Amino acid sequence: MNAIHLRLRVLLLAALAWPAPAAEGPFFITYTHQMEEPGNLEIATREVMGKPEGGNRFFGITNELEYGVQAWWTTELYLEGQATSHDGALFTGYRWENRFRLLPHEHWINPVLYVEFENINDANRSLLEVVGHDGQDGLASPIAIAGREKKRELEAKLILGSNVRGWNISENFIAEKNVRHAPFEFGYAVGVSRPLALAARPEPCNICPENFQAGLELYGGLGTHDGFGLRQTSHYLAPTMAWQTASGATFKVSPGFGITGQSAGFLLRVAVSYEISQFARALRKQPKQAVRPNPYDDLERDDKAGQKLFRRECASCHGEDAQGMGHAPAPASASPGEILRVLRDGSMRRGMPSFSHLPEQQRRQILSWLKTLDSSATTPHR
Ligand code: HEC
């Protein structure tokens, strides 16, 4: 077996051993202020289907690799293609994106700066954002012509996000500029979402309300530097739903409805993502067994749910039994107040991400499990 083969195999094993939720809420277009956890790699694909008036049905494909460089810095590469019926299929370009969290602690409103370089052509149908006077006429141009029209663009977004009582409310403001000519184009996206249940069940489960998030997003263009405003712009209203399975894969679906004459009438989006925790570490060493006997069978409901959440969200850095690993200390030794504070704010510069996106109930369930470890510190349970 050659080395690449072996690595792939280890990677696959690692992925199965350390699944983690890919969570950015259920949105497709709106960004929340949640960052990729440092060291985690998310692999995702998302598709959009639509049919502009007077054009052919198209299928836009976006493949993504997202990596948490620091707790406050996430980087992402997109590779895109499209297929149009009665026309053809082609590669439509790539984007490289970076997101920086601007404030180290969690606030009412949390700003993140997004900077992206795009090298795509006019046949791109990913519709990852709608800006300027983007409209359905642009979606109807034939591949042979649009594919030759190259666009190099810089895009900046200001992302504002709030997590309040299990709800996420996010607002994005977009400015895009062709590097050579053309004026600035503007756009926006706003979204609101909530998991169907705020507390976690004690047992591992797939079809349980805590694993579903429902949301609604609204996005569209705001014209250009020369013609700012809503005139001749497209806007979409899109309910969204995400389902996170116990294995770590997340599925999303969102029907979108065009609400102005410029917009395409209907867009259907679907996505699948998978997150590999501690990617670099997983490459370096063979992971532990995924299934281990549970020494905490007699725990109360909340403690057990907390343990389940801990293994999913925290174990890749702090160890399966919260014993501490590498730079991540044994968390149970901190006071309850400190644990809740760190879960909310993170310790951004030192590699501990914020978990403000988890509902408060789930953070308390984790605390409740950690405290069972603390009180039994003198009577080791292993
Ligand atoms: C990406 C790795 C990573 C993940 C995931 C992670 N942590 Fe941490 N955590 C750290 C690091 C690194 C530190 C040390 C930060 C510091 O020194 O300020 C830390 C610190 C802490 C502390 C403070 C400990 C002390 O003694 O001050 C607590 C509590 C904690 N983490 C709990 C958790 C919980 C609970 C989760 C899951 C919801 C979690 N962490 C997920 C890396 C991680």
Residues whose N, C-alpha, C, O or C-beta is under 5 A from the ligand:
A	BS01	HEC	E37 P38 E313 C314 C317 H327 A328 P329 A330 P331 A334 I339 V342 S347 R350 G351 M352 P353 F355 I366
